Amino acid sequence: MIWPLLLLVSLGIIQAGIWVHGHNVANRAANAAADAASGSYGSTGQAHQIADGIARSGGLRSVSVSVSTGGESVEVTVTGTAPSLLDLGFGRIQETASAPLERVTRP
């Protein structure tokens, strides 16, 4: 009776770790892309490539990246699916990061 319960708890802990890792990867990908796009030589295409590469190398599947620049800031949203042992519908991950655009001004 205790063995199945112990196995289920162990699988739950492993799945929680995978889910947290997926959020960390998506967060890192969004922050790196926002940093790249906010620089004076950065572009949205370069930011998209950086975020997609980090997310895929971190294990996320079905990755989509949205990069939007406004007048003073850039916002990056990374969405993907984390691997799962038990598919309970918690695998979809979305993280957003924003950063101010660098501007050159006269002193």
Secondary structure, DSSP 8 states (H G I E B T S, - for coil): -HHHHHHHHHHHHHHHHHHHHHHHHHHHHHHHHHHHHHSTT--HHHHHHHHHHHHHHTT-EEEEEEEEE-SSEEEEEEEEE---SS-SS--EEEEEEEEE-------
